[in-house]
Amino acid sequence: MEILGSTLRVCVDDLEPAVEFYERLTGASALRFERGGVSVAAIGCFLLMSGPESELEVLRKVAATVSVQDVDAAFTSLTEAGAKILAGPVPTPVGRNLIAVHPDGSVFEYVDRRTA
């Protein structure tokens, strides 16, 4: 599995002022989308999320988002190494993802930018 980078996940109460801050901080524009009632803004290496507390509670359990070349290859590498796949691979607005629990209990999202 080729890891391309990681994204820091930040849950915020109010997305708009957070987007303004992170756009100024990074000099990048937000890529926005909605998923499961959660508003998301990807800005540089930050993934800002805002929405119902019931949804954010689940999202906070994911330590980070790891960008990979191919989610299918990540699935194979993860399962062979002993990780448990909780969800996916599934399509997202910007590619595909899966959620995995590592043997140490850490939870990570793995994403690629390939369309299904």
C-alpha positions as CSV (number, residue, x, y, z in Angstrom):
1,M,0.0,0.0,0.0
2,E,1.4,3.4,-1.0
3,I,0.6,6.1,1.6
4,L,0.5,9.6,0.0
5,G,-0.1,11.7,3.1
6,S,-2.6,12.3,6.0
7,T,-5.3,14.7,6.8
8,L,-6.0,16.1,10.3
9,R,-9.7,15.8,11.2
10,V,-11.2,18.8,13.1
11,C,-14.8,18.8,14.4
12,V,-16.1,22.4,14.8
13,D,-19.3,23.9,16.1
14,D,-19.6,26.5,13.4
15,L,-18.1,25.7,10.0
16,E,-18.0,29.2,8.4
17,P,-15.6,30.9,10.8
18,A,-13.4,27.8,10.9
19,V,-13.3,27.8,7.1
20,E,-12.2,31.4,7.0
21,F,-9.5,30.8,9.5
22,Y,-8.1,27.7,7.8
23,E,-8.2,29.2,4.4
24,R,-6.2,32.2,5.7
25,L,-3.8,29.9,7.5
26,T,-3.1,27.6,4.5
27,G,-3.7,29.9,1.6
28,A,-5.9,27.2,0.1
29,S,-9.6,27.3,-0.8
30,A,-12.1,24.9,0.8
31,L,-13.4,21.9,-1.1
32,R,-16.9,21.5,0.4
33,F,-19.3,18.6,0.5
34,E,-22.0,17.0,2.7
35,R,-22.1,13.5,3.9
36,G,-24.6,11.9,6.3
37,G,-25.8,15.2,7.6
38,V,-22.3,16.5,8.2
39,S,-20.9,19.5,6.4
40,V,-17.3,19.0,5.4
41,A,-14.6,21.4,4.2
42,A,-11.2,20.1,3.1
43,I,-8.6,22.8,3.3
44,G,-5.0,21.8,2.7
45,C,-4.2,19.1,5.2
46,F,-7.2,19.9,7.4
47,L,-10.7,18.2,7.2
48,L,-13.2,20.4,9.0
49,M,-16.5,18.7,10.0
50,S,-19.7,20.2,11.5
51,G,-23.1,18.7,12.1
52,P,-25.3,16.9,14.6
53,E,-23.4,15.8,17.7
54,S,-24.6,12.2,17.2
55,E,-22.7,12.1,13.9
56,L,-19.6,14.0,15.2
57,E,-19.4,11.6,18.1
58,V,-18.7,8.8,15.7
59,L,-16.3,10.9,13.5
60,R,-14.2,11.9,16.6
61,K,-13.3,8.2,17.0
62,V,-11.3,8.3,13.8
63,A,-7.7,9.4,14.6
64,A,-6.8,10.6,11.1
65,T,-7.5,10.3,7.4
66,V,-4.7,8.6,5.4
67,S,-4.5,9.2,1.7
68,V,-3.5,6.2,-0.3
69,Q,-3.0,5.5,-4.0
70,D,-5.6,2.7,-4.0
71,V,-8.2,1.8,-1.3
72,D,-8.4,-1.8,-2.6
73,A,-4.6,-2.2,-2.1
74,A,-5.0,-0.7,1.4
75,F,-7.8,-3.1,2.2
76,T,-5.6,-6.0,1.3
77,S,-2.6,-4.7,3.2
78,L,-4.6,-3.8,6.2
79,T,-6.4,-7.2,6.5
80,E,-3.2,-9.1,5.9
81,A,-1.5,-7.2,8.7
82,G,-4.3,-7.9,11.1
83,A,-6.5,-4.8,10.9
84,K,-10.3,-5.1,11.1
85,I,-12.3,-3.3,8.4
86,L,-15.3,-1.6,9.9
87,A,-16.7,0.0,6.7
88,G,-15.9,0.0,3.0
89,P,-14.5,0.4,0.5
90,V,-17.3,2.7,-0.5
91,P,-17.6,5.6,-2.9
92,T,-17.4,9.1,-1.5
93,P,-17.9,12.5,-3.2
94,V,-14.2,12.7,-3.9
95,G,-13.2,9.0,-4.4
96,R,-13.4,5.9,-2.2
97,N,-12.8,5.2,1.5
98,L,-12.7,2.6,4.2
99,I,-12.5,2.7,7.9
100,A,-10.1,0.3,9.7
101,V,-9.3,-0.6,13.3
102,H,-5.6,-1.4,13.7
103,P,-4.6,-4.2,16.2
104,D,-3.7,-1.5,18.8
105,G,-7.3,-0.2,18.7
106,S,-6.5,3.0,16.6
107,V,-9.2,3.8,14.1
108,F,-8.2,5.4,10.7
109,E,-10.0,6.3,7.5
110,Y,-8.2,5.4,4.3
111,V,-9.1,7.4,1.1
112,D,-8.2,7.5,-2.5
113,R,-9.3,9.8,-5.3
114,R,-10.4,7.1,-7.6
115,T,-14.0,6.9,-8.8
116,A,-15.9,3.6,-8.5
